[in-house]
Amino acid sequence: MTNRLKHTIIFILTLWTTELLASPQMPDYVIYGKDTIATYNLILEQYLQRQDTAKREQLFGLVFRDGASFNCWRGYQAIYKIENDSLFLVDIINCGELRNGKIDKTQSFEKIKSIFGDKVKTGKVFINWFDGYVNFPLTNKVLRWDGVFYTIFEREKVISISNGLVGKIEDFENYVDDPKRIDRRDRNKISDVLFKKLKKTKWKNSDDFDCGTKYLVTIDKNGNVSKVRMLYTDEEIEKYYEKDEYNFCISKMFNALKGLKFDIIKDKGKSISEDIYIEIWIEGNGKIKNWTR
């Protein structure tokens, strides 16, 4: 089997794989001072996951999901309030209810009572079991989004919580804009930058190694290309690639890209790395094409 036919078979097989279709999810809200702000922290879910299986299925699995929409798979949204340096759950509402301008307080109380029982005091629950943070945007500029719920904003406020009590309150800039480095704000454009660099490399070789396939390129927390790997399982790589060919392609990719320097992205003020997907096709004459979708 020729290298080109072999990699064509791999490409066809990947078309048969099933992808999980995820939908953007409605956020929860936190009342902070005079503002009610969207937040992307699944605090209530952490509590529900700690319950025994039967209760979790009743509360988290079935009841709250009745009539749930694709963009609100939980079937509800939670509203929290920071008051007297403490975090409280004050409402559990139907999806989109706050946006419509009116909350059914009776229904909300019944939902909270069904979960927390006698822990409900004056219509709210002190979240004394929670350790973590509540964060919300200071700007609408989104740096990264997982396509469902988790979001990193260019500027955000992060409130640290310990046993339900407010600790540090910090504002973070999550993007380091260095004029000497490559802009990284738009994740979708990074693969084009990678391809432009790969296009300058000679891919035709005497061994007839075909490096046209799918890759993940790691940009580390310092903004440097630190790793390249094929987007296949170890079993698939072992089945379809000779060791020499695999090593040649990985080395060729990494050497072509390692000189790129990108801006640094942070999450809650801490630098992060990320994997960028890129797919290339190489013709018999060594000409490279960008097949990234």
Secondary structure, 3 states (H helix, E strand, C coil): CCHHHHHHHHHHHHHCCCCCCCCCCCCEEEEECCEEEEECCCHHHHHHHCCCHHHHHHHHHHHHHCCCECCECCCCEEEEEEECCEEEEEEEECCCCCCCCCCCHHHHHHHHHHHHHHHCECCEEECCCCCEEEEEECCCCEEEECCCCCEEECEEEEEEEECCEEEEEEEEECEECCCCCECCCCHHHHHHHHHHHHCCCCCCCCCCCCCCCEEEEEECCCCEEEEEEECCCHHHHHHHCCHHHHHHHHHHHHHHHCCCEECEEEECCEECCEEEEEEEEECCCCCEEECCC
